[in-house]
């Protein structure tokens, strides 16, 4: 592969994604090997109709791309012997023991609950097998929140994660607010806010200078606006749609803002077995453990939306077997894009997608700011971008 070939192929994908009818307002994409970025590109604008071009240093809401960073700072505590994944989460955050399992409706149409059959462990939280859901993917969670006056997760409050379990811990995989609880565990053990822990133990050794839960003035100047796509395909910028600043709680599941370039430093650390630009972040054996399926016979899957303005219903690579690691989706088979089996990926609600291929020491990130998730322009663009990376890699 030549970087010139990749540059041409990737630039074409970005230009097509932005230039097509109903295309993304703007996109930033990067690909890396273990040594450094192989490709950096940006196209379009930070806000539809504005004269602010999208640039590689644009700040975006990372949404669920936050999760892997939270999982990393928990695994640092595992390395230090301060927590074990087998531990009950209530050992560190007693409030979680009050969360019960949804058990249908009573005669008055109000939600009923019962105690879970066993305690939630850190392993359950990291693997999304604790029973938690998201209100925009679960009608039961949404109904429970309405009945009990629990705020939505976007409120970025501690009360927002005190919802209901949809099943008993360990029973199955279900994507939900588990990693927000992981963040609370980290805070309890470290005695600091999650953002402070990340700044010291993750961002400093990686040189991630533009990633934070609280948007600094310099970050705000570089921030891309979120956009909403209506059912007719029309995009509308929503520049005031920002997670609460400063947040009441640093949400380990979705609360970070940052740049694609910063995230590539995190991906490279995992490609380098835990070694960061300014020091070691994780032991090699920890990275190996984080990269392996933890579900056993269970499988991860897709999602069904209860809020089409936030997310479409969907799944990554339907028909392919997928499992879950700490804290990434694992494709158990080769993907149509060329990613080998056993690789890692995840995403963020605003149509941000990344993958980590530790076999070939290749990773990439595709960043846009569009709702709902799995956007008709952005998601195919990501698939085409990853495909272009592997296609040129094989030449």
N, C-alpha and C positions, 0 to 999 in steps of 0.2 A: 504494500500500500504506500502511495505517496500522499503527503499532506495536501499537495496541490489537487490531486484527484478527489480526496475527501472534501476539500474546500468547495470545489465546484459542485459536487453531488449534494452536499448539505445545504449550501447556499440556495440551490435550486428548490429544495424542499421548503425552506423558510420562505422564499419569495412566492412560491405557489400557495402556501398556506395563508399568507397575508393577502396575496393578490387575487385569489379566486373570489367569485361572487359569494358574499356572506362569509368571507374569510376572517381569520383572527385579526383583531386590531394590531397586535404586536406579539412577537415571540423572541425569546432568547434561548439558544441551544448550545450545548457544549458536549464534547466527547473527550475522554482522557484515557491514557494508559497509566502504568504505575509511576511514570516519571513526570508527566505533565500533560497539559491539555494538547490534544491533537487537533481540536477544532473549537473555535469560538465564533459565534455568529449572532446577529440580531437583525430583525426586520420589522417594519411597521412603526407604530407609534405607541407611546405609553398610555395615551387616551385617544379614543376614536374622535376624529375631527380636530384634534389639537395639533400644534406645531412642535410637540415634544417627541422627538424620535426615541424609539426603543434602542437602548444601548446595552452593552454587555455588563455594565455596572448598575443596571436598573434594580431597584428594590421591589420585591414582591411579597405578598402574604403567602407563606409557605404551606399553610394549612397542615394536612396530615404528613407532610414531609418532615414535620417536627418530631414525629414518633420515633424514628430511628435514632435521633440525637438523644432523646430521653432514655430510650433503651440502653444506649451506650453508657450514659452516666450511672445507670443502675448496675450495669455489668462491671463497671469500675468498683462499685461497692462489693460486688460478689468477689472480685479479685482480692480485695482488701480483707475479706473474711468478715465483713460487717453485716452482710445479709446473705441468705441462701435462697435460691429460687424455690426450694421446697417449703420455705417458711410461710405461715399464715400471714396474709397482708395485715390483718388486725393487730399483729404484734407491733407494727410500726404506725398504723393509722386505725385506731380502735373504731372510728366512725363507720368503717366499712362493714363491721359486723351487724350493723342495724339494717343493712340492705336486704330485702326479702325477695322471694320469687313471685312473679305475676301468676295468679291462679284464677283467671277469669273474672266474671262480673257477678255481683250479688243481685238480689231481687230488685234493687233500686237502680241497677245499672252502674254501680260504683265498682272500681277495681278491687279485687280481693288479692291478698298475698299470703304466703306461708314462709316459714324459715327454710333456708337452703339445707340440703341433706348433708353437706359438709362445708367447711370453711374455704373461703377463696384463698388461694396461694399466689405468691408472686409469679410462679410459673403460669398459672391460669391467666393472670393479667397480661403478661408478656405475649402469650400465644392467642389471646382473644378467645379463651374458652371459659372465662369466669361467668358468663351469662349476660353481661352488659350489651346493650345495643346503642343505636343512635336514633333519635326521634325522627329523623328524616329517612330512616330505613326500616322503621318498626312502628306499625300502627298501635301496638300494645304500649310501647314506651311513650309514644305521643299521647295516648289516652290517659296514661297514668300521670304524666306531667300536667295535663290539663286538669285532672281531677284533684291533684294535690298542690297545685300552684307552684310547681317546680319550674324554674326558668329554663329556657333552651340553652344548649351548650355554648352558643355563640355569645352568651352573656359574660363568659369568662369568670364565673364565680364558683366557689366551692359548692354551694347549694346545687348548682347545675349538674354536678356529677352524682348527686345522691338520689338517683332515680330507682329503677327496679331491675331485677334480674329476669331475663326471659326464659331461663332454664337453670337447672342445677349446675354448679361448677364442674367442669370437666366433661360435660355431656356431649358437647359439640363445639364447633368453631362458629363464632358470630362476631362480625366487626362492630366495635363499639367503643365506649369511652374508657376502656381499660387503661390506656397509657396515661390518661390524666391522673388516675390513681397511682400509677407507677411514679409519676412526678411528685405526688404527695409523699410517697415512701422515701424518695430521695431527699426531699426537704426535711422530713422528720429525722432521718439519720444524719444528714450533714449539718442540720441546724441553720440552714440558709434558704433563701428563695431559690427556686429552680434556675432562674436566669443567672443568679450569682454563681451557682454551682457550675453551670455550663460555661460561663465566662472564664472561670478559673481552671476547670478540669478538661475542657474540650476546645473552646474557641481560642484560648491563648496558645496551647500547643499546636493547633492547626493553623493559626494565623487567620482565623475567621473574624475579621474586624468589622463586618457590616451585617451581622446577624444578632438579633435581640428580640425580646418580648416587648420592650418599650422602644418605639420608633424615635430615634434621635433626630434633631433638626437636619443634620446632613443626610440621614437616610430618607427623611420625608421629602427632601428636595429631589431625590432620585426615584421616588415611589411611582409605580404604575397604578393606574386606577383599575378597579374591578369593573367588569361589564356584565350585563344581564342579557341573555339571548331569549327573546320571546318565542312563543310557539310558531310564529310565522317566520322565524329566522332572523328578525331584526335585532341588532345589537344596540344597547344603550349604555353609555358610561355611567357609573355610579361612584363619582369621586369621593363622596362622603361616607361610603361603606367601608369602615375601618373597624377592626376589632377594638374594644374599649381600651382607651389609653389614659393613664397607665392601667393595666388590667388588675382587678382585685386578686386574681389568681393567675400565676404563670401556668398556662394550660399545656401540659406535656404532650397532649394529643394533637394540638392544632395551632398553638399560639404564636409561633415565631414569624418574624419578618426577616428577610435576608436576600442575598444575591445568588444567582446561579454559580458565579465564580467561587463564592464561599462554600457552597454545597459540594462543588467538585473537590475541594480540599478534604472534605469528610469522606467522599467516595474513594479518593486516592489513598487515604489512611487505611481503609478496609482492603484495598488492592495490595497494600504494602504490609499486610499482616499486623496492623495496629500502630505502625510507625508514622508519626505526623511530621510536618515540616519543621516544627520547633521542639520536637520531643515525642517520646512514646506515649500513646493514648491508651492502648490495650495490649495485653500479651497476645502473641500469635495464637496460642491455644484458645484464648477467649474469642478471638475473631472467628476461628474455625467453628467453635461451638455456636456462635451467633449465626453462622451461615448454614447450619444444618436444620433439617426439618425436626420440629419438636412435637408434632401432633400425633406421631405414631400412626395408627390406622385411620385417624380422622383426616378430612380434607378441608381446605379453604374453598371458597366459592365466590358467588356474585352477590348482588344486592338488588332489592326492589324498593323503589322510591316511594315515599309518602309525601314528598314535596318536590314536584317537577321543576320548580324554579331554582332549587339547589342542586339536584342531581337527577340525571336520567337513570332508569333501571339499566343494569348492565353487568358485565363480567369481563375480566381480562382473558383473552384467548379461550373462548368457550370451546368445550370439548376436550381440552387438554387437562391432564391431572395437575392439580396445584396443592401445595401444602404451605406450612408457615414456619418461619424461623424467628429469631429474636432481634429485631422485630420487622421482618420482611416477608412478603410472599415469595415462595420458592416455586419456580416452574419445574415440574418433575419430568417434563419432556422438552425436546427442542422446540422453540417457538417458531412461527412462520417468519419472524424477523431475522432469524439466524442465531438467536441467543441459545447457548447450550443448556442442557438439562442441569439442574442444580444451581442455577443463577438466581439472583435476588432482584426484587423490584418493589416499588410502591409509588404512591402518588399523593397529590393534594387536591382538595375540592375545587380550587380555581383552575383546574386543568394543568397541573404540574405533574410530570412523570419522570421517573428515573429508573435506571437499571445498573446492577453491579455484577459483572461477569468475572469472578475470581479465577476461573480456569484460564481464560485468555488475557487476564489483567486489563480488562476494558470496562469502562463505565460511561454513562451519559446522563444528561438531564435536559428536559424540555420544559420551558417555563412560559405560561401565559396567565392571564388574569381574567377568566371568563367563567360565569355560571350559566347553566348547570354543568355538573361534572360529566365527563365523557362527551364533550362538545363535538358537534358534527364536523367542525373544521379542525379544532386543535388536536383531538385524539388521533384521527387519521394522519395528521402531520407528524405526531410523535412516532407512530408506527413506521411511517415512511423514512423519518430521520434515522431511527435505529436500524432499519433495513439498509439504508445507504451506508451507514458505518460498517456493518458486517460485509456488505457487498464489496466495498472498496478494500476492506481488510484482507479479503481472500485473494485479491489480485496480486 
